[in-house]
Amino acid sequence: TETETETETETETETTEQQIYDAGLKKSRTGFADRFNRFLANFRSVDENFFGDLEETLVGADVGFDMAIKISDELREEVKLKNAKRKEDVRDVIIKKMVDLYEADGINEDATMNFAPKGQTTVILFVGVNGVGKTTTIGKLASKYQKAGKSVLLAAADTFRAGATKQLQEWGERAHVPVVAGKEKADPASVVFAAVEKARDENYDVLFVDTAGRLQNNVNLMQELEKMKRIIQREIPEAPHEVLLVLDATTGQNALQQAKLFKNSSDVSGIVLTKMDGTAKGGIVFAIRNEMHLPVKWIGFGEKASDLREFKPEEFVYGLFKELVES
């Protein structure tokens, strides 16, 4: 009976997952479909104008310039090969090419979370500029892991932003998870040190560290992150087990610039893409994978803790292209 119930729940979860993606990507899907339908409405024949318009459409959907050119170049061959002349054939070739390229870019990509061996503390560092939803993401993940039976500790090391500590403490209360905090404007590294000690001595399963998103300049910010890492590694040599970069999907290409900045200086291991339900340009996921070769590990579709989902590439791609495929 146990197995039967498990299978039932699994199927239920699968359905809901696709439904959640469908609902969360509604704005992106409509935006994407609108762009493509406008582009296809002007379609007369596959000529230079066609490829110019296609590149413009893709860049407008936040797919990124490099990816747009790549798709356009590869399509030249494909369209000839398939002898695609009808609008529907051309549309299908474009979608297939985008999916193929997206999958090829994701080979060897590990979107799972990396945890310390059983009995040891996993340290996860969250980085990203202010306003992207970093603290909220930590609160949601704390709630998720706590419900899954793990003991979770939070470190409020964003001591520069007024209200950041209080915001994290509120999430902590909501998720019944303790928060290590210092005084306002305290040295973030001292908060991290206290949190790592507590996590290790009291055998916490997971320690989430919130970090500052903006100091006086990028150099300061990156030095601060380096300092935190040194302190963590002094106590737990294998840590941090993950450095998750939180990006706001609604900022599009700006998010891509942030990803480059952080990747160059802080060993980012994965991305959390927030506010995905608020953007009409879902192509940013393609751009991140193509240009950054960093896995999106979590995707946020709304305010509730349950709206932060593990990133599922198949559900994402289907959710984005659904209306085009079905129309």
C-alpha positions in Angstrom: 0.0 0.0 0.0 2.9 2.3 0.9 4.3 2.1 -2.6 0.9 2.7 -4.2 0.4 5.8 -2.1 4.0 7.0 -3.0 3.3 6.5 -6.7 0.0 8.4 -6.5 1.7 11.3 -4.7 4.5 11.3 -7.3 2.1 11.5 -10.2 0.2 14.2 -8.4 3.4 16.2 -7.9 4.4 15.9 -11.5 1.1 17.2 -12.7 1.2 20.1 -10.3 4.8 20.9 -11.3 3.9 21.3 -15.0 0.8 23.4 -13.9 3.0 25.6 -11.7 5.4 26.2 -14.6 2.5 26.8 -16.9 1.0 29.4 -14.6 4.3 31.0 -13.6 5.4 31.4 -17.3 2.1 32.8 -18.5 3.5 36.3 -19.0 6.7 35.1 -20.6 4.8 32.7 -22.8 2.4 35.3 -24.0 5.2 37.8 -24.6 7.2 35.1 -26.4 4.3 34.0 -28.5 3.3 37.6 -29.4 6.8 38.4 -30.6 7.0 35.2 -32.7 3.5 35.6 -34.1 4.3 39.2 -35.1 7.5 38.0 -36.7 5.7 35.2 -38.5 2.9 37.4 -39.6 5.4 39.4 -41.7 6.9 36.2 -43.1 7.1 36.2 -46.9 10.2 34.1 -47.6 13.4 33.0 -46.1 15.7 35.8 -47.1 18.2 38.2 -45.5 15.3 40.3 -44.1 13.9 37.2 -42.5 17.1 36.4 -40.6 17.5 40.1 -39.6 13.9 40.1 -38.2 14.5 36.8 -36.5 17.6 38.0 -34.7 15.7 41.2 -33.6 12.8 39.1 -32.3 15.1 36.8 -30.3 17.1 39.7 -28.8 13.8 41.4 -27.9 12.9 38.2 -26.0 16.1 38.4 -23.9 17.7 35.4 -25.5 20.9 37.4 -25.8 22.8 38.7 -28.8 25.3 35.7 -29.0 22.5 33.2 -28.8 20.3 35.1 -31.4 23.2 35.1 -33.9 24.0 31.4 -33.2 20.3 30.4 -33.8 20.1 32.5 -36.9 23.3 31.0 -38.4 22.3 27.5 -37.7 18.8 28.0 -39.1 20.2 29.1 -42.4 21.5 25.5 -42.9 18.5 23.9 -41.3 15.8 25.7 -43.3 17.6 24.8 -46.6 18.0 21.3 -45.4 14.3 20.9 -44.4 13.3 22.9 -47.5 11.0 24.9 -45.1 8.8 27.3 -47.0 5.5 27.3 -45.2 5.2 29.6 -42.1 4.3 26.6 -39.9 7.4 24.6 -41.0 9.7 27.6 -40.4 8.2 28.1 -36.9 8.7 24.4 -36.0 12.3 24.5 -37.3 13.0 27.6 -35.1 11.5 26.1 -32.0 13.3 22.8 -32.5 16.6 24.6 -33.1 16.2 26.7 -29.9 15.4 23.6 -27.9 18.3 21.7 -29.4 20.8 24.5 -28.7 19.5 24.9 -25.2 19.9 21.2 -24.5 23.4 21.1 -26.1 24.5 24.1 -23.9 23.3 22.2 -20.8 25.3 19.0 -21.3 27.3 18.1 -18.1 25.3 20.8 -16.2 24.5 19.8 -12.7 21.4 21.5 -11.5 21.1 19.5 -8.2 22.1 21.0 -4.9 25.5 20.0 -3.5 25.3 18.9 0.1 28.0 17.9 2.7 28.3 14.3 3.7 25.7 13.2 6.3 26.5 14.5 9.8 28.3 17.6 8.5 27.0 21.1 8.0 26.3 22.2 4.5 27.1 25.9 4.0 25.3 27.8 1.2 26.3 31.4 0.4 23.8 33.7 -1.4 25.2 36.5 -3.5 23.6 39.1 -5.8 22.9 42.8 -6.0 20.3 44.5 -3.7 16.6 44.2 -4.7 16.7 40.9 -6.6 15.0 38.9 -3.8 18.0 37.4 -2.1 16.7 37.5 1.5 13.2 36.4 0.4 14.8 33.4 -1.5 16.8 32.4 1.6 13.6 32.6 3.7 11.7 30.4 1.2 14.5 27.8 1.0 14.8 27.7 4.8 11.2 27.0 5.0 11.4 24.3 2.3 14.4 22.4 3.9 13.0 22.8 7.4 9.8 21.2 6.3 11.8 18.4 4.7 13.2 17.6 8.1 16.6 19.3 8.0 17.8 21.6 10.8 18.5 25.0 9.3 20.4 28.0 10.6 20.4 31.5 8.9 23.2 34.1 9.0 22.2 37.7 8.5 25.5 38.9 7.0 24.0 41.7 5.0 24.7 44.2 7.7 24.9 47.2 5.3 21.4 47.4 4.0 19.0 48.9 6.5 16.3 46.4 7.4 18.0 43.4 5.8 18.6 41.7 9.2 15.1 42.4 10.4 13.7 41.0 7.1 15.7 37.8 7.5 14.6 37.5 11.1 11.0 37.7 10.1 11.5 34.9 7.6 13.2 32.9 10.3 10.3 33.3 12.6 7.8 32.3 9.9 9.9 29.2 9.0 10.7 28.4 12.7 14.4 28.7 11.9 17.0 30.5 14.1 18.9 33.5 12.8 22.4 34.6 13.8 22.7 38.4 13.6 25.1 41.2 14.6 24.5 44.9 15.3 23.6 47.1 12.4 26.7 48.0 10.3 28.6 45.2 12.1 31.4 43.5 10.2 29.6 40.9 8.1 32.6 38.5 8.5 32.0 38.5 12.3 28.4 37.4 11.8 29.5 34.7 9.4 32.1 33.5 12.0 29.5 33.3 14.8 27.1 31.5 12.5 29.6 28.9 11.3 30.7 28.1 14.8 27.1 27.7 16.0 26.2 25.5 13.0 29.2 23.3 13.5 29.0 23.0 17.3 25.3 22.4 17.4 25.3 20.1 14.3 23.0 22.0 12.1 22.4 20.3 8.7 22.3 23.5 6.6 23.6 27.1 7.1 22.3 29.7 4.7 24.4 33.0 4.6 22.8 36.2 3.4 25.4 38.6 2.0 25.5 42.3 1.1 24.5 43.3 -2.4 26.1 46.7 -2.6 29.0 48.2 -0.8 30.8 51.4 -1.9 32.0 49.6 -5.1 32.3 46.2 -6.7 35.9 45.7 -5.5 34.8 46.2 -1.9 31.9 43.8 -2.4 34.0 41.1 -3.9 36.7 41.5 -1.2 34.0 41.2 1.5 32.8 37.9 -0.1 36.3 36.6 -0.3 36.8 37.4 3.4 33.6 35.5 4.3 34.7 32.5 2.3 38.1 32.4 4.1 36.4 32.5 7.5 34.0 29.7 6.5 36.8 27.6 5.1 38.9 28.0 8.2 36.1 26.3 10.2 34.7 24.0 7.5 37.4 23.4 4.8 35.0 22.0 2.1 32.6 24.9 2.4 30.8 26.8 1.0 29.2 23.8 -0.8 27.2 26.2 -3.0 27.5 29.8 -4.0 24.0 30.7 -5.4 23.7 33.9 -7.4 20.2 35.4 -7.1 19.1 37.2 -10.3 15.8 39.1 -11.0 14.4 37.8 -14.3 12.6 41.1 -15.0 15.9 42.9 -15.4 16.9 40.8 -18.5 20.3 41.6 -19.9 21.2 43.5 -16.8 20.9 40.2 -14.9 23.3 38.7 -17.4 25.9 41.5 -16.7 25.5 40.8 -12.9 26.1 37.1 -13.5 29.3 37.8 -15.3 30.5 40.1 -12.6 29.8 37.7 -9.8 31.0 34.6 -11.7 34.4 36.2 -12.3 35.0 36.9 -8.7 33.1 34.6 -6.4 33.0 31.0 -7.8 29.2 31.0 -8.4 28.0 27.4 -8.6 24.4 28.0 -9.6 21.7 30.5 -10.2 18.3 31.3 -8.5 16.1 33.2 -11.0 13.4 35.2 -9.2 10.3 37.0 -10.4 10.0 34.8 -13.4 6.2 35.3 -13.3 6.7 39.1 -13.7 8.6 39.1 -17.0 7.4 38.8 -20.6 10.9 37.9 -21.7 11.6 34.3 -20.7 14.6 34.1 -23.0 17.0 35.1 -20.2 17.3 31.4 -19.2 18.7 30.6 -22.7 21.1 33.5 -22.5 22.4 32.5 -19.0 22.9 28.9 -20.1 24.5 29.9 -23.4 26.8 32.6 -22.2 27.5 31.7 -18.5 27.4 27.9 -18.5 25.9 28.1 -15.0 23.0 25.9 -14.1 19.8 27.6 -13.0 19.0 25.6 -9.8 15.9 27.3 -8.5 13.2 29.4 -10.2 10.7 31.8 -8.5 7.2 32.2 -9.7 5.6 34.3 -6.9 5.5 35.4 -3.3 4.7 32.2 -1.5 7.5 29.9 -0.2 6.0 27.1 -2.4 6.4 29.4 -5.5 10.2 28.8 -5.4 10.7 25.6 -7.4 13.6 23.4 -8.4 14.4 24.3 -12.0 13.2 21.8 -14.5 14.5 22.5 -18.0 11.9 20.4 -19.8 8.9 22.0 -18.0 10.5 25.4 -18.6 11.0 25.0 -22.3 7.5 23.4 -22.8 5.9 26.1 -20.6 7.6 28.8 -22.8 6.8 27.4 -26.2 3.4 25.8 -25.4 1.2 28.3 -27.2 3.4 28.4 -30.3 3.5 24.6 -30.5 -0.3 24.3 -30.0 -1.3 27.2 -32.2 
